[in-house]
Amino acid sequence: MKLLIALIAALGGVAVAVQSKVNGGLGQKIGLIEGSFISFLIGTLVLFFFTIFFGKGNILAVTEVPKWQLIGGILGAIYVSILIFSVNKIGVTSTLMAVVLGQIAVGAIIDHFGLFGGERYPITGTKMISILLLIVSLYLFNK
């Protein structure tokens, strides 16, 4: 089961790589903010129909969640805008390497302190070395 979930997550990685280049091209043609807007608009429409036809949750319960849990859309807009900008300056691979480095480094901090109500997973020496190797990899790749 774990392997299946990892493979599904890898497909998410494929989608992000393709999305980065597609959105980068869109941003070059119509503008950074405009490209981000169109990307989110289309994504919103797709999710709207998924919610109508396949949704099993209670969307009205959104009024009961802690307000900080609603910033995901803002963070997503920032992420997509940064990708559109970066892909056109340094390419898909360098952009995604930097994104993964940022995700892993901040993810390790979130896990270490159990932020946002999560369980704590301490940063070990091995994890620190792994993050440092990612930094070295990003540097060497862009040298």
N, CA, C and O atoms as a GROMACS GRO file, in nm:
protein
  572
    1MET      N    1   0.082  -0.120   0.000
    1MET     CA    2   0.000   0.000   0.000
    1MET      C    3   0.087   0.127   0.000
    1MET      O    4   0.058   0.223  -0.070
    2LYS      N    5   0.195   0.124   0.082
    2LYS     CA    6   0.285   0.240   0.086
    2LYS      C    7   0.346   0.267  -0.051
    2LYS      O    8   0.358   0.382  -0.092
    3LEU      N    9   0.385   0.160  -0.122
    3LEU     CA   10   0.445   0.176  -0.254
    3LEU      C   11   0.344   0.237  -0.351
    3LEU      O   12   0.380   0.324  -0.431
    4LEU      N   13   0.220   0.193  -0.345
    4LEU     CA   14   0.117   0.248  -0.432
    4LEU      C   15   0.099   0.398  -0.407
    4LEU      O   16   0.087   0.476  -0.502
    5ILE      N   17   0.096   0.436  -0.282
    5ILE     CA   18   0.081   0.578  -0.248
    5ILE      C   19   0.202   0.657  -0.298
    5ILE      O   20   0.188   0.769  -0.347
    6ALA      N   21   0.322   0.599  -0.284
    6ALA     CA   22   0.443   0.665  -0.333
    6ALA      C   23   0.437   0.682  -0.485
    6ALA      O   24   0.479   0.785  -0.537
    7LEU      N   25   0.387   0.582  -0.556
    7LEU     CA   26   0.374   0.592  -0.702
    7LEU      C   27   0.273   0.699  -0.741
    7LEU      O   28   0.294   0.773  -0.838
    8ILE      N   29   0.164   0.708  -0.667
    8ILE     CA   30   0.064   0.812  -0.693
    8ILE      C   31   0.127   0.950  -0.669
    8ILE      O   32   0.106   1.043  -0.746
    9ALA      N   33   0.205   0.962  -0.561
    9ALA     CA   34   0.274   1.088  -0.532
    9ALA      C   35   0.372   1.121  -0.645
    9ALA      O   36   0.387   1.237  -0.682
   10ALA      N   37   0.440   1.019  -0.699
   10ALA     CA   38   0.532   1.041  -0.811
   10ALA      C   39   0.457   1.095  -0.933
   10ALA      O   40   0.509   1.179  -1.006
   11LEU      N   41   0.335   1.047  -0.955
   11LEU     CA   42   0.253   1.101  -1.064
   11LEU      C   43   0.221   1.249  -1.038
   11LEU      O   44   0.213   1.329  -1.132
   12GLY      N   45   0.203   1.284  -0.912
   12GLY     CA   46   0.186   1.424  -0.877
   12GLY      C   47   0.309   1.505  -0.916
   12GLY      O   48   0.298   1.618  -0.962
   13GLY      N   49   0.426   1.446  -0.896
   13GLY     CA   50   0.551   1.511  -0.936
   13GLY      C   51   0.558   1.530  -1.086
   13GLY      O   52   0.605   1.634  -1.134
   14VAL      N   53   0.513   1.431  -1.161
   14VAL     CA   54   0.508   1.443  -1.307
   14VAL      C   55   0.416   1.558  -1.346
   14VAL      O   56   0.450   1.640  -1.432
   15ALA      N   57   0.301   1.565  -1.281
   15ALA     CA   58   0.205   1.672  -1.310
   15ALA      C   59   0.266   1.809  -1.281
   15ALA      O   60   0.247   1.903  -1.358
   16VAL      N   61   0.339   1.821  -1.170
   16VAL     CA   62   0.401   1.950  -1.134
   16VAL      C   63   0.506   1.989  -1.238
   16VAL      O   64   0.515   2.106  -1.276
   17ALA      N   65   0.586   1.893  -1.284
   17ALA     CA   66   0.689   1.923  -1.384
   17ALA      C   67   0.626   1.972  -1.514
   17ALA      O   68   0.669   2.072  -1.571
   18VAL      N   69   0.524   1.901  -1.560
   18VAL     CA   70   0.458   1.941  -1.684
   18VAL      C   71   0.386   2.075  -1.664
   18VAL      O   72   0.392   2.163  -1.749
   19GLN      N   73   0.316   2.088  -1.550
   19GLN     CA   74   0.245   2.212  -1.519
   19GLN      C   75   0.340   2.331  -1.519
   19GLN      O   76   0.305   2.439  -1.566
   20SER      N   77   0.459   2.311  -1.467
   20SER     CA   78   0.557   2.421  -1.459
   20SER      C   79   0.589   2.475  -1.597
   20SER      O   80   0.588   2.596  -1.618
   21LYS      N   81   0.617   2.386  -1.690
   21LYS     CA   82   0.653   2.430  -1.826
   21LYS      C   83   0.532   2.489  -1.898
   21LYS      O   84   0.544   2.590  -1.966
   22VAL      N   85   0.417   2.425  -1.883
   22VAL     CA   86   0.296   2.475  -1.947
   22VAL      C   87   0.262   2.614  -1.895
   22VAL      O   88   0.236   2.706  -1.973
   23ASN      N   89   0.262   2.630  -1.763
   23ASN     CA   90   0.232   2.761  -1.704
   23ASN      C   91   0.339   2.864  -1.737
   23ASN      O   92   0.308   2.982  -1.755
   24GLY      N   93   0.465   2.820  -1.745
   24GLY     CA   94   0.572   2.911  -1.783
   24GLY      C   95   0.549   2.969  -1.921
   24GLY      O   96   0.567   3.089  -1.943
   25GLY      N   97   0.510   2.883  -2.015
   25GLY     CA   98   0.480   2.929  -2.150
   25GLY      C   99   0.360   3.022  -2.153
   25GLY      O  100   0.359   3.122  -2.224
   26LEU      N  101   0.259   2.988  -2.075
   26LEU     CA  102   0.140   3.073  -2.066
   26LEU      C  103   0.177   3.210  -2.011
   26LEU      O  104   0.134   3.313  -2.062
   27GLY      N  105   0.258   3.211  -1.905
   27GLY     CA  106   0.301   3.337  -1.844
   27GLY      C  107   0.382   3.423  -1.939
   27GLY      O  108   0.371   3.546  -1.936
   28GLN      N  109   0.464   3.360  -2.022
   28GLN     CA  110   0.543   3.436  -2.121
   28GLN      C  111   0.453   3.504  -2.222
   28GLN      O  112   0.481   3.615  -2.268
   29LYS      N  113   0.345   3.437  -2.257
   29LYS     CA  114   0.257   3.490  -2.361
   29LYS      C  115   0.159   3.595  -2.310
   29LYS      O  116   0.130   3.692  -2.379
   30ILE      N  117   0.108   3.576  -2.187
   30ILE     CA  118   0.003   3.668  -2.141
   30ILE      C  119   0.040   3.746  -2.016
   30ILE      O  120  -0.034   3.836  -1.976
   31GLY      N  121   0.153   3.714  -1.954
   31GLY     CA  122   0.196   3.785  -1.834
   31GLY      C  123   0.195   3.694  -1.712
   31GLY      O  124   0.117   3.599  -1.704
   32LEU      N  125   0.282   3.723  -1.618
   32LEU     CA  126   0.300   3.641  -1.499
   32LEU      C  127   0.172   3.628  -1.417
   32LEU      O  128   0.126   3.517  -1.392
   33ILE      N  129   0.115   3.738  -1.376
   33ILE     CA  130  -0.006   3.737  -1.293
   33ILE      C  131  -0.124   3.683  -1.372
   33ILE      O  132  -0.204   3.605  -1.320
   34GLU      N  133  -0.134   3.724  -1.497
   34GLU     CA  134  -0.245   3.678  -1.581
   34GLU      C  135  -0.238   3.527  -1.603
   34GLU      O  136  -0.340   3.458  -1.599
   35GLY      N  137  -0.117   3.476  -1.626
   35GLY     CA  138  -0.100   3.331  -1.642
   35GLY      C  139  -0.137   3.256  -1.517
   35GLY      O  140  -0.201   3.151  -1.523
   36SER      N  141  -0.097   3.309  -1.402
   36SER     CA  142  -0.133   3.246  -1.274
   36SER      C  143  -0.284   3.246  -1.257
   36SER      O  144  -0.342   3.147  -1.213
   37PHE      N  145  -0.347   3.359  -1.291
   37PHE     CA  146  -0.492   3.370  -1.278
   37PHE      C  147  -0.564   3.267  -1.365
   37PHE      O  148  -0.654   3.197  -1.318
   38ILE      N  149  -0.524   3.258  -1.491
   38ILE     CA  150  -0.589   3.163  -1.583
   38ILE      C  151  -0.569   3.020  -1.534
   38ILE      O  152  -0.662   2.940  -1.538
   39SER      N  153  -0.448   2.988  -1.487
   39SER     CA  154  -0.420   2.855  -1.435
   39SER      C  155  -0.514   2.821  -1.319
   39SER      O  156  -0.572   2.713  -1.314
   40PHE      N  157  -0.527   2.915  -1.225
   40PHE     CA  158  -0.614   2.891  -1.110
   40PHE      C  159  -0.761   2.889  -1.149
   40PHE      O  160  -0.839   2.813  -1.093
   41LEU      N  161  -0.800   2.973  -1.245
   41LEU     CA  162  -0.939   2.975  -1.290
   41LEU      C  163  -0.979   2.840  -1.348
   41LEU      O  164  -1.084   2.786  -1.315
   42ILE      N  165  -0.895   2.787  -1.436
   42ILE     CA  166  -0.925   2.657  -1.496
   42ILE      C  167  -0.926   2.548  -1.390
   42ILE      O  168  -1.014   2.462  -1.389
   43GLY      N  169  -0.827   2.551  -1.300
   43GLY     CA  170  -0.824   2.454  -1.191
   43GLY      C  171  -0.946   2.464  -1.102
   43GLY      O  172  -0.999   2.362  -1.057
   44THR      N  173  -0.991   2.586  -1.075
   44THR     CA  174  -1.111   2.606  -0.993
   44THR      C  175  -1.234   2.548  -1.061
   44THR      O  176  -1.316   2.484  -0.995
   45LEU      N  177  -1.247   2.569  -1.191
   45LEU     CA  178  -1.361   2.514  -1.264
   45LEU      C  179  -1.361   2.361  -1.260
   45LEU      O  180  -1.465   2.299  -1.240
   46VAL      N  181  -1.244   2.302  -1.280
   46VAL     CA  182  -1.233   2.155  -1.275
   46VAL      C  183  -1.272   2.104  -1.137
   46VAL      O  184  -1.349   2.009  -1.125
   47LEU      N  185  -1.219   2.168  -1.033
   47LEU     CA  186  -1.252   2.125  -0.896
   47LEU      C  187  -1.399   2.149  -0.863
   47LEU      O  188  -1.458   2.073  -0.786
   48PHE      N  189  -1.458   2.254  -0.919
   48PHE     CA  190  -1.600   2.280  -0.898
   48PHE      C  191  -1.683   2.162  -0.949
   48PHE      O  192  -1.772   2.114  -0.879
   49PHE      N  193  -1.654   2.116  -1.070
   49PHE     CA  194  -1.728   2.003  -1.126
   49PHE      C  195  -1.698   1.874  -1.050
   49PHE      O  196  -1.788   1.793  -1.029
   50PHE      N  197  -1.573   1.853  -1.010
   50PHE     CA  198  -1.540   1.736  -0.928
   50PHE      C  199  -1.618   1.738  -0.798
   50PHE      O  200  -1.667   1.634  -0.753
   51THR      N  201  -1.630   1.855  -0.738
   51THR     CA  202  -1.704   1.868  -0.612
   51THR      C  203  -1.851   1.834  -0.632
   51THR      O  204  -1.910   1.763  -0.552
   52ILE      N  205  -1.908   1.885  -0.739
   52ILE     CA  206  -2.050   1.859  -0.766
   52ILE      C  207  -2.076   1.711  -0.790
   52ILE      O  208  -2.171   1.654  -0.736
   53PHE      N  209  -1.992   1.647  -0.871
   53PHE     CA  210  -2.020   1.510  -0.912
   53PHE      C  211  -1.958   1.402  -0.824
   53PHE      O  212  -2.009   1.291  -0.817
   54PHE      N  213  -1.848   1.434  -0.757
   54PHE     CA  214  -1.779   1.330  -0.680
   54PHE      C  215  -1.758   1.365  -0.533
   54PHE      O  216  -1.715   1.280  -0.455
   55GLY      N  217  -1.788   1.488  -0.495
   55GLY     CA  218  -1.762   1.532  -0.357
   55GLY      C  219  -1.844   1.455  -0.256
   55GLY      O  220  -1.964   1.432  -0.275
   56LYS      N  221  -1.780   1.414  -0.148
   56LYS     CA  222  -1.848   1.339  -0.043
   56LYS      C  223  -1.843   1.412   0.092
   56LYS      O  224  -1.903   1.368   0.189
   57GLY      N  225  -1.770   1.523   0.096
   57GLY     CA  226  -1.755   1.598   0.220
   57GLY      C  227  -1.868   1.697   0.241
   57GLY      O  228  -1.972   1.690   0.175
   58ASN      N  229  -1.846   1.788   0.332
   58ASN     CA  230  -1.944   1.893   0.362
   58ASN      C  231  -1.875   2.028   0.346
   58ASN      O  232  -1.810   2.077   0.438
   59ILE      N  233  -1.889   2.088   0.230
   59ILE     CA  234  -1.820   2.213   0.200
   59ILE      C  235  -1.863   2.325   0.294
   59ILE      O  236  -1.786   2.419   0.317
   60LEU      N  237  -1.983   2.317   0.347
   60LEU     CA  238  -2.031   2.421   0.438
   60LEU      C  239  -1.957   2.419   0.572
   60LEU      O  240  -1.960   2.518   0.646
   61ALA      N  241  -1.891   2.309   0.603
   61ALA     CA  242  -1.814   2.298   0.727
   61ALA      C  243  -1.690   2.387   0.723
   61ALA      O  244  -1.619   2.399   0.823
   62VAL      N  245  -1.663   2.450   0.609
   62VAL     CA  246  -1.547   2.538   0.598
   62VAL      C  247  -1.557   2.654   0.698
   62VAL      O  248  -1.455   2.710   0.738
   63THR      N  249  -1.677   2.689   0.738
   63THR     CA  250  -1.695   2.798   0.834
   63THR      C  251  -1.649   2.759   0.974
   63THR      O  252  -1.632   2.844   1.061
   64GLU      N  253  -1.628   2.629   0.996
   64GLU     CA  254  -1.592   2.580   1.129
   64GLU      C  255  -1.443   2.550   1.144
   64GLU      O  256  -1.398   2.518   1.254
   65VAL      N  257  -1.366   2.560   1.037
   65VAL     CA  258  -1.224   2.527   1.046
   65VAL      C  259  -1.147   2.648   1.097
   65VAL      O  260  -1.192   2.762   1.081
   66PRO      N  261  -1.030   2.625   1.158
   66PRO     CA  262  -0.947   2.739   1.198
   66PRO      C  263  -0.912   2.824   1.076
   66PRO      O  264  -0.880   2.771   0.969
   67LYS      N  265  -0.919   2.954   1.091
   67LYS     CA  266  -0.900   3.045   0.977
   67LYS      C  267  -0.765   3.028   0.908
   67LYS      O  268  -0.754   3.050   0.787
   68TRP      N  269  -0.660   2.989   0.983
   68TRP     CA  270  -0.529   2.973   0.921
   68TRP      C  271  -0.529   2.861   0.817
   68TRP      O  272  -0.442   2.858   0.730
   69GLN      N  273  -0.625   2.768   0.826
   69GLN     CA  274  -0.631   2.659   0.729
   69GLN      C  275  -0.684   2.706   0.593
   69GLN      O  276  -0.686   2.628   0.498
   70LEU      N  277  -0.725   2.830   0.585
   70LEU     CA  278  -0.778   2.882   0.459
   70LEU      C  279  -0.673   2.953   0.374
   70LEU      O  280  -0.705   3.005   0.267
   71ILE      N  281  -0.548   2.957   0.420
   71ILE     CA  282  -0.444   3.027   0.343
   71ILE      C  283  -0.383   2.942   0.232
   71ILE      O  284  -0.296   2.988   0.159
   72GLY      N  285  -0.428   2.818   0.221
   72GLY     CA  286  -0.373   2.729   0.118
   72GLY      C  287  -0.385   2.787  -0.022
   72GLY      O  288  -0.293   2.772  -0.103
   73GLY      N  289  -0.496   2.852  -0.051
   73GLY     CA  290  -0.514   2.913  -0.183
   73GLY      C  291  -0.416   3.026  -0.209
   73GLY      O  292  -0.365   3.042  -0.320
   74ILE      N  293  -0.389   3.104  -0.105
   74ILE     CA  294  -0.292   3.213  -0.118
   74ILE      C  295  -0.153   3.155  -0.143
   74ILE      O  296  -0.080   3.201  -0.231
   75LEU      N  297  -0.117   3.053  -0.064
   75LEU     CA  298   0.014   2.990  -0.081
   75LEU      C  299   0.025   2.926  -0.220
   75LEU      O  300   0.130   2.931  -0.283
   76GLY      N  301  -0.084   2.865  -0.267
   76GLY     CA  302  -0.085   2.806  -0.400
   76GLY      C  303  -0.065   2.910  -0.509
   76GLY      O  304   0.007   2.886  -0.606
   77ALA      N  305  -0.130   3.026  -0.493
   77ALA     CA  306  -0.115   3.134  -0.592
   77ALA      C  307   0.029   3.185  -0.595
   77ALA      O  308   0.084   3.212  -0.701
   78ILE      N  309   0.088   3.198  -0.477
   78ILE     CA  310   0.229   3.242  -0.469
   78ILE      C  311   0.318   3.138  -0.537
   78ILE      O  312   0.406   3.173  -0.615
   79TYR      N  313   0.294   3.010  -0.506
   79TYR     CA  314   0.373   2.900  -0.563
   79TYR      C  315   0.366   2.900  -0.716
   79TYR      O  316   0.469   2.896  -0.783
   80VAL      N  317   0.246   2.905  -0.770
   80VAL     CA  318   0.230   2.901  -0.916
   80VAL      C  319   0.295   3.024  -0.980
   80VAL      O  320   0.360   3.012  -1.084
   81SER      N  321   0.278   3.140  -0.920
   81SER     CA  322   0.340   3.262  -0.975
   81SER      C  323   0.492   3.252  -0.975
   81SER      O  324   0.557   3.291  -1.072
   82ILE      N  325   0.548   3.201  -0.866
   82ILE     CA  326   0.694   3.184  -0.858
   82ILE      C  327   0.742   3.083  -0.963
   82ILE      O  328   0.845   3.105  -1.026
   83LEU      N  329   0.666   2.973  -0.981
   83LEU     CA  330   0.705   2.876  -1.083
   83LEU      C  331   0.702   2.936  -1.222
   83LEU      O  332   0.795   2.916  -1.301
   84ILE      N  333   0.597   3.010  -1.254
   84ILE     CA  334   0.587   3.072  -1.386
   84ILE      C  335   0.706   3.164  -1.410
   84ILE      O  336   0.765   3.165  -1.518
   85PHE      N  337   0.742   3.242  -1.309
   85PHE     CA  338   0.857   3.332  -1.320
   85PHE      C  339   0.987   3.254  -1.334
   85PHE      O  340   1.067   3.282  -1.423
   86SER      N  341   1.009   3.157  -1.246
   86SER     CA  342   1.137   3.086  -1.238
   86SER      C  343   1.165   2.997  -1.358
   86SER      O  344   1.278   2.993  -1.407
   87VAL      N  345   1.064   2.926  -1.405
   87VAL     CA  346   1.083   2.834  -1.517
   87VAL      C  347   1.137   2.909  -1.639
   87VAL      O  348   1.222   2.857  -1.711
   88ASN      N  349   1.088   3.029  -1.660
   88ASN     CA  350   1.133   3.106  -1.776
   88ASN      C  351   1.272   3.166  -1.757
   88ASN      O  352   1.332   3.213  -1.854
   89LYS      N  353   1.324   3.166  -1.636
   89LYS     CA  354   1.456   3.224  -1.608
   89LYS      C  355   1.564   3.117  -1.593
   89LYS      O  356   1.676   3.135  -1.641
   90ILE      N  357   1.531   3.003  -1.528
   90ILE     CA  358   1.634   2.902  -1.499
   90ILE      C  359   1.597   2.762  -1.547
   90ILE      O  360   1.676   2.669  -1.528
   91GLY      N  361   1.480   2.745  -1.608
   91GLY     CA  362   1.440   2.614  -1.660
   91GLY      C  363   1.361   2.533  -1.559
   91GLY      O  364   1.357   2.564  -1.440
   92VAL      N  365   1.297   2.428  -1.610
   92VAL     CA  366   1.211   2.343  -1.528
   92VAL      C  367   1.291   2.269  -1.421
   92VAL      O  368   1.252   2.268  -1.304
   93THR      N  369   1.402   2.207  -1.460
   93THR     CA  370   1.477   2.123  -1.366
   93THR      C  371   1.531   2.204  -1.249
   93THR      O  372   1.513   2.165  -1.133
   94SER      N  373   1.597   2.314  -1.277
   94SER     CA  374   1.652   2.397  -1.169
   94SER      C  375   1.542   2.450  -1.079
   94SER      O  376   1.556   2.454  -0.957
   95THR      N  377   1.432   2.491  -1.140
   95THR     CA  378   1.318   2.540  -1.061
   95THR      C  379   1.266   2.431  -0.969
   95THR      O  380   1.247   2.454  -0.849
   96LEU      N  381   1.244   2.312  -1.023
   96LEU     CA  382   1.187   2.205  -0.941
   96LEU      C  383   1.285   2.155  -0.836
   96LEU      O  384   1.244   2.116  -0.727
   97MET      N  385   1.415   2.157  -0.867
   97MET     CA  386   1.514   2.120  -0.764
   97MET      C  387   1.506   2.218  -0.647
   97MET      O  388   1.511   2.177  -0.531
   98ALA      N  389   1.495   2.346  -0.678
   98ALA     CA  390   1.486   2.448  -0.573
   98ALA      C  391   1.355   2.433  -0.495
   98ALA      O  392   1.353   2.448  -0.373
   99VAL      N  393   1.246   2.404  -0.566
   99VAL     CA  394   1.117   2.383  -0.500
   99VAL      C  395   1.125   2.265  -0.404
   99VAL      O  396   1.081   2.275  -0.290
  100VAL      N  397   1.180   2.154  -0.451
  100VAL     CA  398   1.190   2.035  -0.366
  100VAL      C  399   1.278   2.063  -0.245
  100VAL      O  400   1.246   2.020  -0.134
  101LEU      N  401   1.389   2.134  -0.265
  101LEU     CA  402   1.475   2.171  -0.153
  101LEU      C  403   1.396   2.252  -0.050
  101LEU      O  404   1.401   2.224   0.070
  102GLY      N  405   1.322   2.352  -0.097
  102GLY     CA  406   1.241   2.433  -0.007
  102GLY      C  407   1.136   2.351   0.065
  102GLY      O  408   1.114   2.370   0.185
  103GLN      N  409   1.070   2.261  -0.007
  103GLN     CA  410   0.967   2.177   0.053
  103GLN      C  411   1.025   2.086   0.160
  103GLN      O  412   0.968   2.074   0.268
  104ILE      N  413   1.137   2.024   0.130
  104ILE     CA  414   1.196   1.930   0.225
  104ILE      C  415   1.251   2.003   0.347
  104ILE      O  416   1.231   1.957   0.460
  105ALA      N  417   1.319   2.114   0.326
  105ALA     CA  418   1.376   2.188   0.439
  105ALA      C  419   1.266   2.240   0.532
  105ALA      O  420   1.274   2.223   0.654
  106VAL      N  421   1.165   2.303   0.475
  106VAL     CA  422   1.056   2.355   0.558
  106VAL      C  423   0.971   2.241   0.614
  106VAL      O  424   0.924   2.248   0.727
  107GLY      N  425   0.952   2.136   0.535
  107GLY     CA  426   0.880   2.018   0.585
  107GLY      C  427   0.948   1.958   0.707
  107GLY      O  428   0.882   1.916   0.801
  108ALA      N  429   1.082   1.954   0.704
  108ALA     CA  430   1.158   1.900   0.818
  108ALA      C  431   1.137   1.987   0.942
  108ALA      O  432   1.125   1.935   1.053
  109ILE      N  433   1.132   2.117   0.923
  109ILE     CA  434   1.109   2.208   1.036
  109ILE      C  435   0.967   2.190   1.091
  109ILE      O  436   0.947   2.183   1.212
  110ILE      N  437   0.869   2.181   1.001
  110ILE     CA  438   0.730   2.159   1.042
  110ILE      C  439   0.719   2.029   1.120
  110ILE      O  440   0.657   2.025   1.227
  111ASP      N  441   0.779   1.922   1.068
  111ASP     CA  442   0.776   1.792   1.136
  111ASP      C  443   0.849   1.797   1.270
  111ASP      O  444   0.800   1.743   1.369
  112HIS      N  445   0.964   1.861   1.272
  112HIS     CA  446   1.046   1.863   1.394
  112HIS      C  447   0.970   1.927   1.511
  112HIS      O  448   0.974   1.877   1.623
  113PHE      N  449   0.901   2.035   1.483
  113PHE     CA  450   0.830   2.107   1.589
  113PHE      C  451   0.683   2.068   1.600
  113PHE      O  452   0.612   2.116   1.689
  114GLY      N  453   0.635   1.982   1.510
  114GLY     CA  454   0.495   1.943   1.513
  114GLY      C  455   0.402   2.061   1.486
  114GLY      O  456   0.294   2.072   1.545
  115LEU      N  457   0.444   2.148   1.395
  115LEU     CA  458   0.366   2.269   1.366
  115LEU      C  459   0.232   2.235   1.300
  115LEU      O  460   0.216   2.129   1.241
  116PHE      N  461   0.140   2.325   1.311
  116PHE     CA  462   0.006   2.314   1.251
  116PHE      C  463  -0.069   2.192   1.302
  116PHE      O  464  -0.151   2.135   1.231
  117GLY      N  465  -0.042   2.153   1.425
  117GLY     CA  466  -0.115   2.043   1.488
  117GLY      C  467  -0.068   1.905   1.446
  117GLY      O  468  -0.136   1.806   1.473
  118GLY      N  469   0.047   1.895   1.382
  118GLY     CA  470   0.097   1.766   1.336
  118GLY      C  471   0.179   1.693   1.441
  118GLY      O  472   0.214   1.749   1.545
  119GLU      N  473   0.207   1.568   1.411
  119GLU     CA  474   0.295   1.489   1.499
  119GLU      C  475   0.437   1.541   1.485
  119GLU      O  476   0.472   1.605   1.385
  120ARG      N  477   0.519   1.512   1.586
  120ARG     CA  478   0.659   1.554   1.582
  120ARG      C  479   0.746   1.441   1.528
  120ARG      O  480   0.736   1.327   1.573
  121TYR      N  481   0.829   1.474   1.433
  121TYR     CA  482   0.928   1.383   1.376
  121TYR      C  483   1.061   1.457   1.381
  121TYR      O  484   1.087   1.542   1.296
  122PRO      N  485   1.144   1.427   1.479
  122PRO     CA  486   1.267   1.505   1.501
  122PRO      C  487   1.361   1.505   1.379
  122PRO      O  488   1.369   1.408   1.304
  123ILE      N  489   1.431   1.618   1.363
  123ILE     CA  490   1.535   1.627   1.260
  123ILE      C  491   1.659   1.559   1.318
  123ILE      O  492   1.714   1.601   1.420
  124THR      N  493   1.701   1.454   1.251
  124THR     CA  494   1.819   1.380   1.294
  124THR      C  495   1.941   1.430   1.218
  124THR      O  496   1.929   1.508   1.123
  125GLY      N  497   2.056   1.385   1.258
  125GLY     CA  498   2.179   1.418   1.186
  125GLY      C  499   2.174   1.372   1.042
  125GLY      O  500   2.219   1.443   0.952
  126THR      N  501   2.119   1.254   1.020
  126THR     CA  502   2.107   1.200   0.885
  126THR      C  503   2.017   1.288   0.799
  126THR      O  504   2.046   1.313   0.682
  127LYS      N  505   1.908   1.336   0.858
  127LYS     CA  506   1.818   1.424   0.783
  127LYS      C  507   1.887   1.556   0.750
  127LYS      O  508   1.869   1.610   0.640
  128MET      N  509   1.965   1.608   0.843
  128MET     CA  510   2.038   1.733   0.818
  128MET      C  511   2.139   1.715   0.704
  128MET      O  512   2.152   1.801   0.617
  129ILE      N  513   2.210   1.602   0.705
  129ILE     CA  514   2.306   1.573   0.598
  129ILE      C  515   2.232   1.563   0.464
  129ILE      O  516   2.282   1.611   0.362
  130SER      N  517   2.116   1.500   0.465
  130SER     CA  518   2.036   1.488   0.342
  130SER      C  519   1.999   1.624   0.286
  130SER      O  520   2.009   1.647   0.166
  131ILE      N  521   1.958   1.715   0.374
  131ILE     CA  522   1.921   1.850   0.330
  131ILE      C  523   2.044   1.923   0.277
  131ILE      O  524   2.036   1.993   0.176
  132LEU      N  525   2.157   1.909   0.345
  132LEU     CA  526   2.281   1.972   0.297
  132LEU      C  527   2.321   1.918   0.160
  132LEU      O  528   2.368   1.993   0.075
  133LEU      N  529   2.303   1.788   0.139
  133LEU     CA  530   2.334   1.729   0.009
  133LEU      C  531   2.241   1.783  -0.100
  133LEU      O  532   2.283   1.801  -0.214
  134LEU      N  533   2.117   1.810  -0.065
  134LEU     CA  534   2.025   1.871  -0.161
  134LEU      C  535   2.074   2.011  -0.200
  134LEU      O  536   2.067   2.050  -0.317
  135ILE      N  537   2.122   2.086  -0.101
  135ILE     CA  538   2.176   2.220  -0.129
  135ILE      C  539   2.297   2.209  -0.221
  135ILE      O  540   2.309   2.285  -0.317
  136VAL      N  541   2.387   2.116  -0.192
  136VAL     CA  542   2.505   2.095  -0.276
  136VAL      C  543   2.462   2.054  -0.417
  136VAL      O  544   2.518   2.101  -0.515
  137SER      N  545   2.362   1.966  -0.427
  137SER     CA  546   2.312   1.922  -0.558
  137SER      C  547   2.259   2.039  -0.639
  137SER      O  548   2.289   2.052  -0.758
  138LEU      N  549   2.181   2.124  -0.575
  138LEU     CA  550   2.126   2.241  -0.644
  138LEU      C  551   2.239   2.332  -0.692
  138LEU      O  552   2.235   2.383  -0.804
  139TYR      N  553   2.338   2.353  -0.607
  139TYR     CA  554   2.452   2.437  -0.644
  139TYR      C  555   2.527   2.376  -0.764
  139TYR      O  556   2.553   2.446  -0.862
  140LEU      N  557   2.561   2.248  -0.755
  140LEU     CA  558   2.637   2.183  -0.862
  140LEU      C  559   2.558   2.179  -0.992
  140LEU      O  560   2.615   2.198  -1.100
  141PHE      N  561   2.429   2.156  -0.983
  141PHE     CA  562   2.347   2.150  -1.104
  141PHE      C  563   2.345   2.284  -1.176
  141PHE      O  564   2.339   2.288  -1.299
  142ASN      N  565   2.351   2.391  -1.100
  142ASN     CA  566   2.341   2.526  -1.160
  142ASN      C  567   2.475   2.593  -1.181
  142ASN      O  568   2.480   2.710  -1.220
  143LYS      N  569   2.584   2.523  -1.155
  143LYS     CA  570   2.718   2.579  -1.169
  143LYS      C  571   2.755   2.594  -1.314
  143LYS      O  572   2.865   2.640  -1.346
   0.00000   0.00000   0.00000
